Amino acid sequence: METKIVKITKLNNDAKEKLRQAAAILSFGGLVVMPTETVYGLGGDATNENAAKKIYEAKGRPSNNPLIIHIADPRDAEEYCHTSPLYYKLAKAFMPGPLTVIMQKKDTIPTSVTGGLDTVAVRCPDHKVANALIRAFGKPIAAPSANISGRPSPTCAKYVIEDLCGHVDMIIDGGECEIGLESTIVKIDGDTLTLLRPGAVTYDALTMVCEKVKIADAVTDKLKEGETVLSPGMMYRHYSPNTPVVLLDGDDGRFIDFILSEQQRTSGKCGVICYDGEEKLIGENNVITIGKKDDLASHGKHIFTALREADTFGVEIIYAHLPPKEGLGLALYNRMIRAAAHTVKKI
């Protein structure tokens, strides 16, 4: 398949023509990669069963792993799922934005999109290009992250092209994603929210809108045997480079001492993802920094790129800090524990 790559950063007349072409591709059941504020999404017509199958095929994604549908306005959800007052409270607080809400679906969304579930995950992205494309198309766009399944999610077009060129009809290059972590996912059950995947909308922020918020065990732990995948990102191993990742649980001094010891033991054949300034203590060879220690937003924006770049070092193993579980740190912990296939070393 020949993939057309277009660049859109401003919504001028040229952009409108490119978006018209992208919408036409979607209307014929094709696939278009679009930028969002979180990560790049691999988009197809959310009402088209065959388009959903193409998405799974292009990603190499298991068909029981549900897709998120993207809408232009929170009120558009009415046509595709059974909303509630709690949904509209969440929409008022966080939409458009990096929040996905799971609700009972209507027949307008095929089960091939929802992984066979009777629920559907709905998001209204806060990105001018994504939102304009959805409006131009006139229907919701089903869009998981635009990468080969299991790989780190792409936050710039370079990695989309690396993974999916030749497997999709069009890639829209909208520059670097602002947040860099996939959306927060919650499921509504009456007056209760269950947090299934943490993101930029944190647990604390959710409790300001809903009194009853619980965190699913699978956010920090492995899925139990036979447990159903209720949302994207719940698999045991996900977001992973080809090189094994090990998370180090210990203070900064022990982290530096351990890395220095491993560099000597492996003759430099270990990669490191660390905080700004630590490269001065351990050397800059096979080392990537993701921001100052307390700048979790920077960590989130750069962690997937860091995992991909570390994978090019030709090392035997990649070490990184074990993120905290508070605030935005919970989202980082959730992604990194899966990137490392739950491999944590106490130091």
DOSE-511062 format. One record per residue (C-alpha): residue number from 0; z, y, x. Coordinates in Angstrom, 2 decimals. Each point is the difference from the previous one (the first is absolute). Layout:
# residues N
<site num="NUM" pz="Z" py="Y" px="X"/>
...
END
This chain:
# residues 347
<site num="0" pz="0.00" py="0.00" px="0.00"/>
<site num="1" pz="-0.85" py="3.50" px="1.26"/>
<site num="2" pz="2.99" py="2.33" px="-0.21"/>
<site num="3" pz="-0.61" py="3.72" px="-0.54"/>
<site num="4" pz="2.58" py="2.18" px="1.75"/>
<site num="5" pz="0.49" py="3.55" px="-1.31"/>
<site num="6" pz="2.47" py="2.70" px="0.99"/>
<site num="7" pz="1.76" py="2.10" px="-2.65"/>
<site num="8" pz="2.76" py="2.44" px="0.89"/>
<site num="9" pz="-0.84" py="2.86" px="-2.37"/>
<site num="10" pz="-1.04" py="-0.21" px="-3.65"/>
<site num="11" pz="-3.17" py="2.08" px="0.37"/>
<site num="12" pz="-3.43" py="-0.67" px="-1.55"/>
<site num="13" pz="-0.89" py="-2.49" px="2.72"/>
<site num="14" pz="3.23" py="-1.90" px="-0.67"/>
<site num="15" pz="-0.69" py="-0.07" px="-3.74"/>
<site num="16" pz="-3.38" py="-1.64" px="0.64"/>
<site num="17" pz="1.59" py="-2.61" px="2.28"/>
<site num="18" pz="2.67" py="-0.70" px="-2.61"/>
<site num="19" pz="-2.70" py="-0.37" px="-2.65"/>
<site num="20" pz="-1.65" py="-2.64" px="2.20"/>
<site num="21" pz="3.35" py="-1.73" px="0.51"/>
<site num="22" pz="0.67" py="-0.02" px="-3.76"/>
<site num="23" pz="-3.45" py="-1.52" px="-0.59"/>
<site num="24" pz="0.81" py="-2.80" px="2.45"/>
<site num="25" pz="3.25" py="-0.71" px="-1.86"/>
<site num="26" pz="-1.79" py="0.00" px="-3.37"/>
<site num="27" pz="-2.31" py="-2.76" px="1.26"/>
<site num="28" pz="2.95" py="-2.12" px="1.12"/>
<site num="29" pz="-0.14" py="1.04" px="3.66"/>
<site num="30" pz="2.81" py="0.82" px="2.42"/>
<site num="31" pz="0.92" py="3.44" px="1.37"/>
<site num="32" pz="2.77" py="0.71" px="2.51"/>
<site num="33" pz="1.84" py="3.24" px="-0.78"/>
<site num="34" pz="2.68" py="1.98" px="1.84"/>
<site num="35" pz="3.35" py="0.60" px="-1.68"/>
<site num="36" pz="3.18" py="1.76" px="1.10"/>
<site num="37" pz="1.58" py="-3.38" px="0.82"/>
<site num="38" pz="-2.67" py="-2.25" px="1.59"/>
<site num="39" pz="-3.72" py="-0.61" px="-0.54"/>
<site num="40" pz="-0.80" py="-2.05" px="-3.11"/>
<site num="41" pz="-2.75" py="-2.57" px="-0.59"/>
<site num="42" pz="-1.22" py="1.02" px="-3.44"/>
<site num="43" pz="-1.79" py="-1.77" px="-2.82"/>
<site num="44" pz="-0.28" py="0.39" px="-3.79"/>
<site num="45" pz="3.42" py="-1.01" px="-1.34"/>
<site num="46" pz="-1.53" py="-1.05" px="-3.32"/>
<site num="47" pz="-2.62" py="-2.27" px="1.63"/>
<site num="48" pz="1.09" py="-3.58" px="0.68"/>
<site num="49" pz="-2.77" py="-0.56" px="2.54"/>
<site num="50" pz="0.86" py="3.18" px="1.91"/>
<site num="51" pz="3.54" py="-1.27" px="0.43"/>
<site num="52" pz="-1.32" py="-3.28" px="1.38"/>
<site num="53" pz="-2.12" py="1.96" px="2.49"/>
<site num="54" pz="3.11" py="1.88" px="1.17"/>
<site num="55" pz="1.88" py="-3.24" px="0.65"/>
<site num="56" pz="-3.01" py="-1.44" px="1.80"/>
<site num="57" pz="-0.56" py="3.08" px="2.21"/>
<site num="58" pz="3.68" py="0.05" px="1.05"/>
<site num="59" pz="0.47" py="-3.75" px="0.25"/>
<site num="60" pz="2.95" py="0.59" px="-2.33"/>
<site num="61" pz="1.62" py="-2.72" px="-2.14"/>
<site num="62" pz="-1.05" py="0.50" px="-3.62"/>
<site num="63" pz="3.63" py="-0.36" px="-1.20"/>
<site num="64" pz="0.93" py="3.23" px="1.84"/>
<site num="65" pz="-0.31" py="2.73" px="-2.68"/>
<site num="66" pz="-2.02" py="3.18" px="0.47"/>
<site num="67" pz="1.09" py="3.56" px="-0.83"/>
<site num="68" pz="-2.14" py="2.01" px="-2.40"/>
<site num="69" pz="-0.44" py="3.70" px="0.80"/>
<site num="70" pz="-0.31" py="2.59" px="-2.77"/>
<site num="71" pz="-0.78" py="3.73" px="0.06"/>
<site num="72" pz="2.79" py="1.11" px="-2.33"/>
<site num="73" pz="3.30" py="-1.75" px="-0.89"/>
<site num="74" pz="-0.92" py="0.18" px="-3.69"/>
<site num="75" pz="-3.07" py="-2.15" px="0.64"/>
<site num="76" pz="2.34" py="-2.99" px="0.32"/>
<site num="77" pz="0.20" py="-0.19" px="-3.81"/>
<site num="78" pz="-3.40" py="-1.71" px="-0.18"/>
<site num="79" pz="0.89" py="-2.73" px="2.50"/>
<site num="80" pz="3.69" py="-0.82" px="-0.47"/>
<site num="81" pz="3.01" py="0.40" px="-2.29"/>
<site num="82" pz="1.82" py="3.10" px="1.21"/>
<site num="83" pz="3.56" py="1.10" px="-0.76"/>
<site num="84" pz="2.20" py="3.12" px="0.14"/>
<site num="85" pz="1.22" py="-1.13" px="3.43"/>
<site num="86" pz="-3.58" py="-0.12" px="1.27"/>
<site num="87" pz="-0.53" py="3.61" px="-1.05"/>
<site num="88" pz="3.27" py="1.05" px="1.65"/>
<site num="89" pz="-1.26" py="-1.57" px="3.22"/>
<site num="90" pz="-3.41" py="1.58" px="-0.47"/>
<site num="91" pz="1.51" py="3.46" px="-0.46"/>
<site num="92" pz="2.07" py="-0.39" px="3.17"/>
<site num="93" pz="-2.42" py="-1.76" px="2.34"/>
<site num="94" pz="-3.60" py="0.08" px="-1.23"/>
<site num="95" pz="-2.52" py="0.62" px="1.32"/>
<site num="96" pz="1.57" py="-1.60" px="3.06"/>
<site num="97" pz="0.94" py="-3.14" px="1.91"/>
<site num="98" pz="1.60" py="-1.89" px="-2.89"/>
<site num="99" pz="-1.38" py="-3.12" px="-1.72"/>
<site num="100" pz="1.51" py="-1.15" px="-3.30"/>
<site num="101" pz="-0.36" py="-3.55" px="-1.36"/>
<site num="102" pz="-0.20" py="-0.34" px="-3.80"/>
<site num="103" pz="-1.31" py="-2.44" px="-2.59"/>
<site num="104" pz="-3.78" py="0.10" px="0.12"/>
<site num="105" pz="-2.50" py="0.35" px="-2.83"/>
<site num="106" pz="-3.17" py="-2.08" px="-0.37"/>
<site num="107" pz="-2.03" py="2.84" px="1.53"/>
<site num="108" pz="1.08" py="-1.29" px="3.42"/>
<site num="109" pz="-1.14" py="-3.55" px="0.90"/>
<site num="110" pz="2.52" py="-2.47" px="1.41"/>
<site num="111" pz="-2.16" py="-0.34" px="3.12"/>
<site num="112" pz="1.26" py="3.49" px="0.92"/>
<site num="113" pz="3.66" py="-0.85" px="-0.65"/>
<site num="114" pz="0.14" py="-3.30" px="1.88"/>
<site num="115" pz="0.31" py="-1.89" px="-3.30"/>
<site num="116" pz="3.07" py="2.00" px="-1.07"/>
<site num="117" pz="0.43" py="1.67" px="-3.41"/>
<site num="118" pz="1.08" py="3.20" px="1.75"/>
<site num="119" pz="-2.04" py="2.64" px="1.82"/>
<site num="120" pz="0.93" py="2.35" px="2.86"/>
<site num="121" pz="-1.05" py="3.63" px="-0.66"/>
<site num="122" pz="-0.18" py="2.94" px="2.41"/>
<site num="123" pz="-1.29" py="3.58" px="-0.16"/>
<site num="124" pz="-0.84" py="1.01" px="3.59"/>
<site num="125" pz="0.71" py="3.48" px="1.31"/>
<site num="126" pz="-3.16" py="0.30" px="2.08"/>
<site num="127" pz="-2.83" py="2.35" px="-0.94"/>
<site num="128" pz="-2.79" py="-2.40" px="1.02"/>
<site num="129" pz="1.51" py="-3.08" px="-1.66"/>
<site num="130" pz="0.81" py="1.93" px="-3.16"/>
<site num="131" pz="-3.48" py="1.53" px="-0.13"/>
<site num="132" pz="-1.61" py="-3.41" px="0.40"/>
<site num="133" pz="2.05" py="-1.48" px="-2.84"/>
<site num="134" pz="-0.98" py="2.91" px="-2.24"/>
<site num="135" pz="-3.67" py="-0.32" px="0.98"/>
<site num="136" pz="0.10" py="-3.73" px="-0.77"/>
<site num="137" pz="1.81" py="0.48" px="-3.31"/>
<site num="138" pz="2.00" py="-3.22" px="0.20"/>
<site num="139" pz="2.92" py="-1.32" px="2.09"/>
<site num="140" pz="-0.74" py="-1.24" px="3.50"/>
<site num="141" pz="1.71" py="-3.19" px="1.20"/>
<site num="142" pz="0.78" py="0.56" px="3.67"/>
<site num="143" pz="2.14" py="-1.96" px="2.43"/>
<site num="144" pz="0.21" py="1.19" px="3.61"/>
<site num="145" pz="-3.42" py="0.02" px="1.67"/>
<site num="146" pz="0.61" py="-2.58" px="2.71"/>
<site num="147" pz="-0.35" py="-3.70" px="0.63"/>
<site num="148" pz="2.88" py="-1.66" px="-1.86"/>
<site num="149" pz="3.19" py="-0.17" px="2.04"/>
<site num="150" pz="-1.13" py="2.57" px="2.58"/>
<site num="151" pz="1.66" py="3.42" px="0.43"/>
<site num="152" pz="-1.16" py="2.38" px="-2.72"/>
<site num="153" pz="-2.56" py="2.63" px="1.10"/>
<site num="154" pz="1.04" py="3.65" px="0.08"/>
<site num="155" pz="-3.34" py="1.28" px="1.35"/>
<site num="156" pz="-3.63" py="-0.98" px="-0.55"/>
<site num="157" pz="-0.35" py="-1.45" px="3.51"/>
<site num="158" pz="2.04" py="-3.06" px="-0.93"/>
<site num="159" pz="-1.68" py="-0.39" px="-3.39"/>
<site num="160" pz="-3.36" py="-0.15" px="1.77"/>
<site num="161" pz="1.44" py="-2.48" px="2.50"/>
<site num="162" pz="1.16" py="-2.35" px="-2.77"/>
<site num="163" pz="-2.44" py="0.46" px="-2.88"/>
<site num="164" pz="-3.34" py="1.42" px="1.18"/>
<site num="165" pz="-2.64" py="-2.37" px="-1.33"/>
<site num="166" pz="2.29" py="-1.24" px="-2.80"/>
<site num="167" pz="0.03" py="3.08" px="-2.26"/>
<site num="168" pz="-2.66" py="2.34" px="-1.38"/>
<site num="169" pz="1.50" py="3.32" px="1.08"/>
<site num="170" pz="2.84" py="1.34" px="2.14"/>
<site num="171" pz="1.20" py="3.56" px="-0.66"/>
<site num="172" pz="1.50" py="1.52" px="3.13"/>
<site num="173" pz="2.57" py="2.53" px="-1.16"/>
<site num="174" pz="1.86" py="0.36" px="3.29"/>
<site num="175" pz="3.53" py="-1.15" px="0.82"/>
<site num="176" pz="2.33" py="-1.01" px="-2.85"/>
<site num="177" pz="2.97" py="2.32" px="-0.48"/>
<site num="178" pz="2.75" py="-2.58" px="-0.62"/>
<site num="179" pz="-1.24" py="-3.17" px="1.71"/>
<site num="180" pz="2.09" py="-2.48" px="-2.03"/>
<site num="181" pz="-1.13" py="-1.58" px="-3.26"/>
<site num="182" pz="1.48" py="1.27" px="-3.27"/>
<site num="183" pz="3.41" py="-0.86" px="-1.33"/>
<site num="184" pz="-0.28" py="-2.69" px="-2.69"/>
<site num="185" pz="2.45" py="-0.30" px="-2.90"/>
<site num="186" pz="0.03" py="-2.21" px="-3.09"/>
<site num="187" pz="1.30" py="1.30" px="-3.31"/>
<site num="188" pz="2.20" py="-2.32" px="-2.03"/>
<site num="189" pz="1.44" py="1.93" px="-2.93"/>
<site num="190" pz="2.21" py="2.73" px="1.48"/>
<site num="191" pz="0.14" py="-1.67" px="3.43"/>
<site num="192" pz="-2.22" py="0.35" px="3.06"/>
<site num="193" pz="-0.46" py="-2.71" px="2.59"/>
<site num="194" pz="-1.17" py="1.24" px="3.38"/>
<site num="195" pz="-2.54" py="-2.55" px="1.26"/>
<site num="196" pz="-1.49" py="1.93" px="2.93"/>
<site num="197" pz="1.61" py="3.11" px="1.52"/>
<site num="198" pz="-2.08" py="2.96" px="1.08"/>
<site num="199" pz="0.10" py="3.79" px="0.22"/>
<site num="200" pz="1.69" py="0.15" px="-3.42"/>
<site num="201" pz="3.37" py="-1.32" px="1.15"/>
<site num="202" pz="2.71" py="-1.94" px="-1.80"/>
<site num="203" pz="2.19" py="3.12" px="-0.04"/>
<site num="204" pz="-2.80" py="2.05" px="-1.57"/>
<site num="205" pz="-0.50" py="-2.64" px="-2.70"/>
<site num="206" pz="3.71" py="0.06" px="-0.90"/>
<site num="207" pz="-0.33" py="3.71" px="-0.77"/>
<site num="208" pz="-2.36" py="-0.94" px="-2.84"/>
<site num="209" pz="1.34" py="-3.39" px="-1.10"/>
<site num="210" pz="3.67" py="-1.01" px="0.05"/>
<site num="211" pz="-0.75" py="-3.71" px="0.30"/>
<site num="212" pz="-2.03" py="-0.79" px="3.13"/>
<site num="213" pz="0.29" py="-3.35" px="1.74"/>
<site num="214" pz="-1.66" py="-1.11" px="3.22"/>
<site num="215" pz="-1.82" py="-3.34" px="-0.09"/>
<site num="216" pz="1.22" py="-2.50" px="2.60"/>
<site num="217" pz="-3.58" py="-0.33" px="1.29"/>
<site num="218" pz="0.05" py="3.61" px="1.23"/>
<site num="219" pz="2.03" py="-1.07" px="3.05"/>
<site num="220" pz="-0.05" py="-3.81" px="-0.19"/>
<site num="221" pz="-2.60" py="-2.75" px="-0.27"/>
<site num="222" pz="-1.33" py="-1.02" px="-3.40"/>
<site num="223" pz="1.89" py="-2.99" px="-1.32"/>
<site num="224" pz="-1.91" py="-3.28" px="-0.22"/>
<site num="225" pz="-2.14" py="0.07" px="-3.15"/>
<site num="226" pz="0.74" py="3.69" px="-0.68"/>
<site num="227" pz="-2.90" py="1.89" px="-1.60"/>
<site num="228" pz="-1.60" py="2.90" px="1.84"/>
<site num="229" pz="0.61" py="2.91" px="-2.41"/>
<site num="230" pz="-1.53" py="2.75" px="2.13"/>
<site num="231" pz="-2.05" py="0.52" px="3.16"/>
<site num="232" pz="1.85" py="-0.21" px="3.32"/>
<site num="233" pz="2.45" py="-2.75" px="-0.93"/>
<site num="234" pz="-1.52" py="-2.72" px="2.18"/>
<site num="235" pz="2.11" py="-1.52" px="2.81"/>
<site num="236" pz="-2.40" py="1.25" px="2.71"/>
<site num="237" pz="-1.96" py="3.16" px="-0.63"/>
<site num="238" pz="-1.12" py="3.20" px="1.76"/>
<site num="239" pz="-0.23" py="-2.08" px="3.19"/>
<site num="240" pz="-2.01" py="0.45" px="3.20"/>
<site num="241" pz="-1.34" py="-3.14" px="1.68"/>
<site num="242" pz="2.62" py="0.31" px="2.75"/>
<site num="243" pz="3.50" py="-1.26" px="-1.00"/>
<site num="244" pz="2.49" py="2.76" px="-0.80"/>
<site num="245" pz="3.76" py="-0.21" px="0.66"/>
<site num="246" pz="2.44" py="2.58" px="-1.36"/>
<site num="247" pz="2.98" py="0.86" px="2.20"/>
<site num="248" pz="3.36" py="0.55" px="-1.70"/>
<site num="249" pz="2.26" py="2.03" px="2.26"/>
<site num="250" pz="0.79" py="3.52" px="1.17"/>
<site num="251" pz="-2.46" py="2.09" px="2.00"/>
<site num="252" pz="1.58" py="-0.75" px="3.36"/>
<site num="253" pz="-0.22" py="-3.74" px="-0.54"/>
<site num="254" pz="-3.59" py="0.41" px="-1.21"/>
<site num="255" pz="-0.97" py="1.71" px="3.28"/>
<site num="256" pz="1.84" py="-2.57" px="2.13"/>
<site num="257" pz="-1.63" py="-2.90" px="-1.87"/>
<site num="258" pz="-3.51" py="1.47" px="0.31"/>
<site num="259" pz="0.41" py="0.62" px="3.74"/>
<site num="260" pz="1.15" py="-3.60" px="0.43"/>
<site num="261" pz="-2.93" py="-1.35" px="-2.08"/>
<site num="262" pz="-2.52" py="2.11" px="1.90"/>
<site num="263" pz="1.20" py="-1.59" px="3.21"/>
<site num="264" pz="0.15" py="-3.52" px="-1.46"/>
<site num="265" pz="-3.49" py="0.15" px="-1.51"/>
<site num="266" pz="-1.56" py="1.99" px="2.85"/>
<site num="267" pz="-0.77" py="2.77" px="-2.46"/>
<site num="268" pz="-1.49" py="-2.32" px="-2.65"/>
<site num="269" pz="2.05" py="1.47" px="-2.84"/>
<site num="270" pz="-0.88" py="2.90" px="-2.24"/>
<site num="271" pz="2.52" py="2.50" px="-1.33"/>
<site num="272" pz="0.13" py="2.26" px="-3.07"/>
<site num="273" pz="2.79" py="2.51" px="0.52"/>
<site num="274" pz="1.34" py="3.49" px="-0.68"/>
<site num="275" pz="-1.20" py="3.15" px="1.74"/>
<site num="276" pz="1.67" py="0.37" px="3.39"/>
<site num="277" pz="0.71" py="-3.69" px="0.53"/>
<site num="278" pz="-3.33" py="-0.42" px="1.81"/>
<site num="279" pz="1.48" py="2.15" px="2.80"/>
<site num="280" pz="2.68" py="-2.66" px="0.54"/>
<site num="281" pz="-2.14" py="-3.14" px="-0.33"/>
<site num="282" pz="-3.36" py="1.27" px="1.25"/>
<site num="283" pz="-3.16" py="0.78" px="-1.94"/>
<site num="284" pz="-1.90" py="-3.23" px="0.69"/>
<site num="285" pz="-0.60" py="-1.93" px="-3.27"/>
<site num="286" pz="2.30" py="2.41" px="-1.84"/>
<site num="287" pz="-0.63" py="1.95" px="-3.23"/>
<site num="288" pz="2.35" py="2.63" px="-1.43"/>
<site num="289" pz="0.27" py="0.74" px="-3.73"/>
<site num="290" pz="2.16" py="3.16" px="-0.09"/>
<site num="291" pz="3.53" py="1.16" px="0.65"/>
<site num="292" pz="2.77" py="-2.48" px="-0.83"/>
<site num="293" pz="1.11" py="1.71" px="-3.21"/>
<site num="294" pz="-3.48" py="0.99" px="-1.21"/>
<site num="295" pz="-0.58" py="-2.89" px="-2.39"/>
<site num="296" pz="-2.93" py="1.77" px="-1.66"/>
<site num="297" pz="-1.79" py="0.01" px="3.37"/>
<site num="298" pz="0.83" py="-3.69" px="0.48"/>
<site num="299" pz="-1.50" py="-0.78" px="-3.40"/>
<site num="300" pz="-3.14" py="2.02" px="0.69"/>
<site num="301" pz="-0.66" py="-1.65" px="3.36"/>
<site num="302" pz="1.40" py="-3.55" px="-0.17"/>
<site num="303" pz="-3.13" py="-1.78" px="-1.26"/>
<site num="304" pz="-2.19" py="1.74" px="2.57"/>
<site num="305" pz="2.55" py="-0.90" px="2.68"/>
<site num="306" pz="-0.13" py="-3.67" px="-1.00"/>
<site num="307" pz="-3.79" py="0.00" px="0.18"/>
<site num="308" pz="-0.10" py="1.80" px="3.35"/>
<site num="309" pz="2.65" py="-2.27" px="1.51"/>
<site num="310" pz="-2.18" py="-2.93" px="-1.01"/>
<site num="311" pz="-2.67" py="1.25" px="2.44"/>
<site num="312" pz="2.31" py="-0.14" px="3.03"/>
<site num="313" pz="-0.67" py="-3.67" px="0.70"/>
<site num="314" pz="3.73" py="-0.74" px="0.20"/>
<site num="315" pz="1.90" py="-3.12" px="-1.02"/>
<site num="316" pz="2.54" py="1.70" px="-2.27"/>
<site num="317" pz="0.74" py="3.38" px="-1.61"/>
<site num="318" pz="3.57" py="1.32" px="-0.22"/>
<site num="319" pz="1.20" py="2.73" px="-2.37"/>
<site num="320" pz="3.25" py="1.42" px="-1.36"/>
<site num="321" pz="1.41" py="-1.58" px="-3.17"/>
<site num="322" pz="-0.15" py="2.90" px="-2.50"/>
<site num="323" pz="3.03" py="1.06" px="-2.04"/>
<site num="324" pz="0.27" py="-0.89" px="-3.68"/>
<site num="325" pz="0.96" py="3.46" px="-1.26"/>
<site num="326" pz="-2.33" py="2.58" px="-1.57"/>
<site num="327" pz="-3.58" py="-0.26" px="1.21"/>
<site num="328" pz="1.27" py="-2.49" px="2.58"/>
<site num="329" pz="0.04" py="-2.69" px="-2.72"/>
<site num="330" pz="-3.80" py="0.30" px="-0.34"/>
<site num="331" pz="-0.41" py="-0.28" px="3.77"/>
<site num="332" pz="2.37" py="-2.97" px="0.10"/>
<site num="333" pz="-1.96" py="-1.68" px="-2.80"/>
<site num="334" pz="-3.33" py="0.39" px="1.84"/>
<site num="335" pz="1.26" py="-0.85" px="3.48"/>
<site num="336" pz="1.99" py="-3.08" px="-1.03"/>
<site num="337" pz="-3.24" py="-1.42" px="-1.40"/>
<site num="338" pz="-2.11" py="1.14" px="2.95"/>
<site num="339" pz="2.44" py="-2.00" px="2.12"/>
<site num="340" pz="0.07" py="-2.97" px="-2.42"/>
<site num="341" pz="3.78" py="0.62" px="-0.25"/>
<site num="342" pz="0.49" py="-0.49" px="3.77"/>
<site num="343" pz="3.01" py="2.08" px="1.07"/>
<site num="344" pz="1.82" py="-0.25" px="3.33"/>
<site num="345" pz="3.59" py="1.26" px="0.28"/>
<site num="346" pz="0.51" py="1.84" px="3.29"/>
END
